[in-house]
């Protein structure tokens, strides 16, 4: 099974190096037969014109799965002022139609939440981010007038909302529900203010009628920031527009230990791209202290997607055992380097 590997920028090559060591071990122990095919494209190459998004898309289309490390650098900008790395990230998501961004928010064993009174049995839900439209779709078509006005347009379509709502309900159907066993999909919008969000809610409601055994609820985006802090145990699956879900998933990650342990999957109906939620962290690149957990758990999600279920569970459990026994990188209060943390994972596979 060939997998396209993008090591990316900053700490990307370091945490991807850990992941490739793990994949080799899983190939030996579980006959996964994963063949990484590495493309060292980075933000600088795009900025210099040495490589184009068209070339990357043409290559990516050959694969069922892409394993991607963080890409981009805040100091590398395109002519419009936005990060060059985002052209790559959003280009892959939009042009490969990876319409569902799945972001688990799960408190892992051995990690303490900033939310007092909540343990790892009370915080375990998933945010489903509509990945193909919304406000971020304007990245490729925003308009600036005479250096006085800049306009970005939010796009919400029936097709996009129907399929992301269905995806969320199907995910809930397969889940164990929230901490109380309730399967419930939460629609997050701002339908009291914007017609586009009112339309999103309308279409979501229509889809929900096909899932009578699953509850649904509606929460405005601003109220959701409070709900995630006060009632995370009541959440099961959350679905929202592109930018709202992006912001909320970062908040969710903060409640379970930070972005360093937050994995994600970008899904279409036929392929997936798996990547950590966090950025390239150029300030700590080369220091050997980057936390590889998000990259490793994203790999576990990829293995599950490719139907290597046993290997996926084994990898998750190895991460849990490390954290439970206090084996952590500095961002989580530990002392292990990226390499030493990975060594301990390998011992448990």
Rosetta blueprint (number, residue, H / E / L):
1 X L
2 X E
3 X E
4 X E
5 X E
6 X E
7 X L
8 X L
9 X L
10 X L
11 X L
12 X H
13 X H
14 X H
15 X H
16 X H
17 X H
18 X H
19 X H
20 X H
21 X H
22 X H
23 X H
24 X H
25 X H
26 X H
27 X H
28 X H
29 X H
30 X H
31 X L
32 X L
33 X L
34 X L
35 X E
36 X E
37 X E
38 X E
39 X L
40 X L
41 X L
42 X L
43 X H
44 X H
45 X H
46 X H
47 X H
48 X L
49 X L
50 X L
51 X L
52 X L
53 X H
54 X H
55 X H
56 X H
57 X H
58 X H
59 X H
60 X H
61 X L
62 X L
63 X L
64 X L
65 X E
66 X E
67 X E
68 X E
69 X L
70 X L
71 X L
72 X L
73 X L
74 X L
75 X L
76 X L
77 X E
78 X L
79 X L
80 X L
81 X L
82 X L
83 X E
84 X H
85 X H
86 X H
87 X H
88 X H
89 X H
90 X H
91 X H
92 X H
93 X H
94 X H
95 X H
96 X L
97 X L
98 X L
99 X L
100 X E
101 X E
102 X E
103 X E
104 X E
105 X E
106 X E
107 X L
108 X L
109 X L
110 X L
111 X L
112 X L
113 X L
114 X L
115 X L
116 X L
117 X L
118 X L
119 X L
120 X L
121 X L
122 X L
123 X L
124 X E
125 X E
126 X E
127 X E
128 X E
129 X E
130 X E
131 X L
132 X L
133 X L
134 X E
135 X H
136 X H
137 X H
138 X H
139 X H
140 X H
141 X L
142 X L
143 X E
144 X E
145 X E
146 X L
147 X L
148 X L
149 X E
150 X E
151 X E
152 X L
153 X L
154 X L
155 X E
156 X L
157 X L
158 X H
159 X H
160 X H
161 X H
162 X H
163 X H
164 X H
165 X H
166 X H
167 X H
168 X H
169 X H
170 X H
171 X H
172 X H
173 X H
174 X H
175 X L
176 X L
177 X L
178 X L
179 X L
180 X L
181 X L
182 X L
183 X L
184 X E
185 X E
186 X E
187 X E
188 X E
189 X E
190 X L
191 X L
192 X L
193 X L
194 X L
195 X H
196 X H
197 X H
198 X H
199 X H
200 X H
201 X H
202 X H
203 X H
204 X H
205 X H
206 X H
207 X H
208 X H
209 X L
210 X L
211 X L
212 X L
213 X L
214 X L
215 X E
216 X E
217 X E
218 X E
219 X E
220 X E
221 X H
222 X H
223 X H
224 X H
225 X H
226 X H
227 X H
228 X H
229 X H
230 X H
231 X L
232 X H
233 X H
234 X H
235 X L
236 X L
237 X E
238 X E
239 X E
240 X E
241 X L
242 X H
243 X H
244 X H
245 X H
246 X H
247 X H
248 X H
249 X H
250 X H
251 X H
252 X H
253 X H
254 X H
255 X H
256 X L
257 X L
258 X L
259 X H
260 X H
261 X H
262 X L
263 X E
264 X E
265 X E
266 X E
267 X E
268 X L
269 X L
270 X L
271 X L
272 X E
273 X E
274 X E
275 X E
276 X E
277 X L
278 X L
279 X L
280 X L
281 X L
282 X L
283 X L
284 X L
285 X L
286 X L
287 X L
288 X L
289 X L
290 X L
291 X L
292 X L
293 X H
294 X H
295 X H
296 X H
297 X H
298 X H
299 X H
300 X H
301 X H
302 X H
303 X H
304 X H
305 X H
306 X L
307 X L
308 X L
309 X H
310 X H
311 X H
312 X H
313 X H
314 X H
315 X H
316 X H
317 X H
318 X H
319 X H
320 X H
321 X H
322 X H
323 X H
324 X H
325 X L
326 X L
327 X L
328 X L
329 X E
330 X H
331 X H
332 X H
333 X L
334 X L
335 X L
336 X E
337 X L
338 X H
339 X H
340 X H
341 X H
342 X H
343 X H
344 X H
345 X H
346 X H
347 X H
348 X L
349 X L
